[in-house]
Amino acid sequence: MKVFPFKIPKPANENLVIQVDRERIFYDKLHQHEEIQVSYMVEGYGKLLVNDNVFSYHPGDLFILGGEMPHLFRSEPRGEEVSHMISFFLTEDAFGEEFFRKKELSSLMPFFRKSQQGLLLRADQHDLSAQFLRLPGQDQFARFMEVLNIMHALSGMQGEVLSSFRYNKGITDADGERLQVVFDQVIRNFRDPIALEEIAAMVHMTPNAFCRYFKTRTNKTFFEYLIAIRVEHACELLSAHPDLQVAEVAYACGFKTLSHFNKKFKELKGVSPRSYRLNVHSA
């Protein structure tokens, strides 16, 4: 199966797609599509991998994913819950090249600018839950108006940028398949030592060639990416398990020493692991 590109299924003559994903796990293959995707996480936990970054997601989080932005949602159930997400998809010229450029809709332009790098809004950074929950049951006209209202609201909201990196040559089918192998291996085994030679061999490349290949397509070295995955998982453990010592979290995420963990965590998150935990539980 080809990973790239991914086509959003839509009936003929429909330019706005509303999609409800409700499964044990989401579609977890690296993919991209021309449409902008705006997704509200109703239920479920996991990680979003997008271009050069990784983010943990939780119920209530909201994502704007730009067109042709490679990504995958990797579900990590914590119990018997399903993964439930409501999304809408559209392109900037979905209703004609000039529709969103009309003066009356000029206030929506920030939404399209934000979509170019993507945006993450945590549950406490938006008040759009009710609007997303209404979408699946509305008729086409009501959906159209609801989506415009959501886009208008998002135009004025601030969140975390998903990715400022775009590989200017585009991601090919072969790239997608190789990166899928790498991402799967890292996600499954980040708690254990991962040798560069092992990863390179899995995609039939020499270590040096793989390093160059990975860096040009993700804007990170392989080990920078691995550390980002480990730190993001550490954030999950620090938030969900206040009984765990920081050292226990470090070793559970694949770090060999507490000092290295503290250094890398602060580099990526701007605070120490202890401060991060205090901030989460005091919010």
C-alpha positions as CSV (number, residue, x, y, z in Angstrom):
1,M,0.0,0.0,0.0
2,K,1.3,3.4,-0.9
3,V,1.6,5.8,2.0
4,F,1.6,9.0,-0.1
5,P,-0.6,10.6,-1.2
6,F,-3.8,10.0,0.8
7,K,-7.1,10.9,-0.8
8,I,-9.9,12.2,1.4
9,P,-13.0,10.3,0.3
10,K,-15.8,12.7,-0.6
11,P,-19.0,12.4,-2.7
12,A,-19.2,14.2,-6.0
13,N,-19.9,17.9,-5.8
14,E,-19.1,18.1,-2.1
15,N,-16.4,20.5,-1.3
16,L,-16.6,20.4,2.5
17,V,-16.0,17.0,4.1
18,I,-17.1,16.1,7.7
19,Q,-15.5,12.9,9.0
20,V,-16.1,11.1,12.2
21,D,-13.4,8.6,13.2
22,R,-14.5,6.3,16.0
23,E,-12.3,3.2,16.3
24,R,-10.1,1.4,18.8
25,I,-7.1,3.0,17.1
26,F,-6.9,5.6,14.3
27,Y,-5.5,5.1,10.9
28,D,-1.8,5.1,11.8
29,K,0.0,5.3,8.5
30,L,2.1,8.4,7.6
31,H,0.0,10.3,5.0
32,Q,-0.7,13.7,3.5
33,H,-3.6,15.2,1.5
34,E,-4.2,18.4,-0.3
35,E,-7.0,19.5,2.1
36,I,-6.6,21.4,5.3
37,Q,-7.7,19.2,8.1
38,V,-9.2,20.6,11.4
39,S,-9.7,17.9,14.0
40,Y,-11.2,17.8,17.4
41,M,-10.3,15.0,19.7
42,V,-13.4,13.8,21.5
43,E,-11.8,10.8,23.2
44,G,-8.5,9.0,23.1
45,Y,-4.9,9.4,23.8
46,G,-1.8,9.1,21.7
47,K,0.8,10.9,19.7
48,L,0.6,13.1,16.6
49,L,3.7,12.9,14.4
50,V,3.8,15.8,11.9
51,N,6.8,16.7,9.7
52,D,9.7,17.2,12.2
53,N,7.7,17.2,15.5
54,V,5.8,14.9,17.8
55,F,2.9,15.9,20.2
56,S,0.9,14.0,22.7
57,Y,-2.8,14.4,22.3
58,H,-5.7,14.1,24.8
59,P,-9.4,14.5,24.8
60,G,-10.4,18.1,24.0
61,D,-7.3,18.9,21.9
62,L,-7.8,20.6,18.5
63,F,-5.5,20.4,15.5
64,I,-5.2,22.4,12.3
65,L,-3.1,20.5,9.8
66,G,-2.1,22.2,6.6
67,G,-2.6,20.8,3.1
68,E,0.2,18.4,2.1
69,M,1.5,18.2,5.7
70,P,2.7,14.6,6.4
71,H,1.2,13.3,9.6
72,L,-0.1,10.4,11.5
73,F,-2.2,9.9,14.7
74,R,-0.9,7.0,16.7
75,S,-3.4,5.8,19.3
76,E,-2.2,4.8,22.7
77,P,-5.4,3.6,24.6
78,R,-5.1,3.9,28.4
79,G,-8.1,1.6,29.0
80,E,-11.2,0.5,27.2
81,E,-11.9,3.8,25.6
82,V,-12.3,4.2,21.8
83,S,-10.4,6.8,19.8
84,H,-13.0,9.3,18.7
85,M,-12.2,12.4,16.5
86,I,-14.4,14.8,14.5
87,S,-12.7,16.5,11.5
88,F,-13.5,18.7,8.6
89,F,-11.5,19.0,5.4
90,L,-11.4,21.7,2.8
91,T,-9.0,23.5,0.5
92,E,-8.6,27.2,0.2
93,D,-10.3,27.2,-3.2
94,A,-13.0,24.6,-2.2
95,F,-15.8,27.0,-3.1
96,G,-14.0,28.7,-6.0
97,E,-10.7,30.5,-6.2
98,E,-12.1,33.9,-5.1
99,F,-14.6,32.8,-2.5
100,F,-12.4,33.2,0.6
101,R,-10.7,36.3,-0.9
102,K,-13.9,38.4,-0.8
103,K,-13.9,41.4,1.5
104,E,-16.7,40.0,3.6
105,L,-14.6,36.9,4.5
106,S,-11.2,38.7,4.9
107,S,-11.3,37.9,8.7
108,L,-10.8,34.2,7.8
109,M,-7.3,34.8,6.2
110,P,-5.5,34.3,9.5
111,F,-6.9,30.8,9.6
112,F,-5.3,29.9,6.3
113,R,-2.0,31.5,7.3
114,K,-2.0,29.4,10.5
115,S,-2.8,26.2,8.6
116,Q,0.5,26.5,6.7
117,Q,2.5,25.6,9.8
118,G,-0.3,23.8,11.6
119,L,-1.6,24.6,15.0
120,L,-2.4,22.7,18.3
121,L,-4.8,24.1,20.8
122,R,-5.2,22.3,24.1
123,A,-8.6,21.8,25.6
124,D,-8.2,24.9,27.8
125,Q,-7.2,27.1,24.9
126,H,-10.5,27.0,22.9
127,D,-14.2,26.8,23.4
128,L,-15.2,25.0,20.2
129,S,-16.2,21.6,21.6
130,A,-19.9,22.1,21.2
131,Q,-19.6,23.3,17.6
132,F,-17.6,20.2,16.6
133,L,-20.0,17.8,18.4
134,R,-22.9,19.4,16.4
135,L,-21.3,19.0,13.0
136,P,-22.1,15.3,12.2
137,G,-25.8,15.7,12.8
138,Q,-26.3,18.9,10.8
139,D,-27.5,19.4,7.2
140,Q,-25.1,20.7,4.5
141,F,-26.1,24.4,4.9
142,A,-25.8,24.3,8.7
143,R,-22.4,22.5,8.5
144,F,-21.2,25.1,6.1
145,M,-22.1,27.9,8.4
146,E,-20.8,26.1,11.5
147,V,-17.4,25.5,9.7
148,L,-17.2,29.2,8.8
149,N,-17.8,30.2,12.4
150,I,-15.2,27.7,13.6
151,M,-12.7,29.1,11.1
152,H,-13.5,32.6,12.2
153,A,-12.9,31.7,15.9
154,L,-9.7,29.9,15.1
155,S,-8.4,33.0,13.2
156,G,-8.2,34.8,16.5
157,M,-6.8,32.0,18.7
158,Q,-3.3,31.3,19.7
159,G,-1.8,27.8,20.1
160,E,1.4,25.8,19.5
161,V,2.8,25.7,16.0
162,L,3.0,22.1,14.7
163,S,5.8,22.5,12.2
164,S,7.7,25.3,10.6
165,F,9.6,22.8,8.3
166,R,8.5,21.8,4.8
167,Y,10.7,19.6,2.6
168,N,10.7,21.6,-0.6
169,K,11.0,18.7,-3.0
170,G,7.9,17.0,-1.6
171,I,7.6,13.6,0.0
172,T,7.4,10.7,-2.5
173,D,5.7,7.3,-2.1
174,A,9.1,5.8,-1.5
175,D,10.0,8.4,1.2
176,G,6.7,7.7,2.9
177,E,7.3,4.0,3.1
178,R,10.8,4.4,4.4
179,L,9.8,7.0,7.0
180,Q,6.9,4.8,8.1
181,V,9.3,2.0,8.9
182,V,11.5,4.4,10.9
183,F,8.6,6.0,12.8
184,D,7.1,2.6,13.6
185,Q,10.4,1.3,14.9
186,V,11.0,4.4,17.0
187,I,7.5,4.5,18.5
188,R,7.6,0.8,19.4
189,N,11.1,0.7,20.8
190,F,12.1,4.2,22.1
191,R,12.3,2.9,25.6
192,D,15.2,0.7,24.5
193,P,18.6,1.5,23.0
194,I,18.3,2.0,19.2
195,A,21.4,1.7,17.1
196,L,21.8,3.9,14.0
197,E,23.1,0.9,12.1
198,E,20.0,-1.1,12.9
199,I,17.6,1.6,11.7
200,A,19.7,2.3,8.5
201,A,19.6,-1.4,7.7
202,M,15.8,-1.6,8.0
203,V,15.5,0.9,5.1
204,H,18.4,-0.6,3.2
205,M,20.8,2.4,3.5
206,T,24.2,2.9,5.0
207,P,24.3,4.8,8.3
208,N,25.8,7.9,6.7
209,A,23.3,7.9,3.8
210,F,20.4,7.4,6.2
211,C,21.6,10.3,8.4
212,R,21.6,12.7,5.4
213,Y,18.3,11.3,4.1
214,F,16.5,11.6,7.5
215,K,17.8,15.1,8.2
216,T,16.7,16.6,4.8
217,R,13.2,15.2,5.1
218,T,12.4,15.9,8.8
219,N,14.8,18.8,9.7
220,K,16.1,16.7,12.6
221,T,18.8,14.2,13.0
222,F,17.6,10.7,13.8
223,F,18.7,11.0,17.4
224,E,17.1,14.4,17.8
225,Y,13.9,12.8,16.7
226,L,14.3,9.9,19.0
227,I,14.9,12.2,22.0
228,A,11.8,14.2,21.1
229,I,9.7,11.1,21.2
230,R,11.3,10.1,24.6
231,V,10.7,13.6,26.1
232,E,7.1,13.7,24.9
233,H,6.4,10.3,26.5
234,A,8.1,11.7,29.7
235,C,5.6,14.5,29.7
236,E,2.8,11.9,29.6
237,L,4.2,10.0,32.6
238,L,4.9,13.2,34.6
239,S,1.3,14.3,34.1
240,A,-0.5,11.0,34.5
241,H,1.7,9.4,37.3
242,P,2.5,11.9,40.0
243,D,3.8,8.9,42.2
244,L,6.7,8.2,39.8
245,Q,10.0,9.8,40.7
246,V,11.6,11.9,38.0
247,A,14.5,9.4,37.8
248,E,12.0,6.6,37.2
249,V,10.4,8.6,34.4
250,A,13.8,9.2,32.8
251,Y,14.7,5.5,32.8
252,A,11.2,4.4,31.6
253,C,11.6,6.7,28.6
254,G,14.9,5.3,27.5
255,F,17.4,7.8,29.0
256,K,20.5,6.2,30.6
257,T,21.2,9.0,33.1
258,L,19.1,11.5,35.0
259,S,21.4,14.4,34.1
260,H,21.0,13.7,30.4
261,F,17.2,13.5,30.7
262,N,17.0,16.8,32.7
263,K,19.2,18.6,30.1
264,K,17.3,17.3,27.0
265,F,13.9,17.9,28.7
266,K,14.7,21.5,29.5
267,E,16.1,22.1,26.0
268,L,12.8,20.9,24.4
269,K,10.2,22.1,26.9
270,G,11.9,25.1,28.4
271,V,11.5,24.0,32.0
272,S,12.8,21.1,34.2
273,P,10.8,17.9,34.5
274,R,9.9,18.8,38.1
275,S,8.7,22.3,37.1
276,Y,6.7,20.8,34.2
277,R,5.0,18.4,36.6
278,L,4.2,21.3,39.1
279,N,2.8,23.4,36.3
280,V,0.6,20.7,35.0
281,H,-0.9,19.9,38.4
282,S,-1.3,23.5,39.4
283,A,-3.2,24.4,36.2
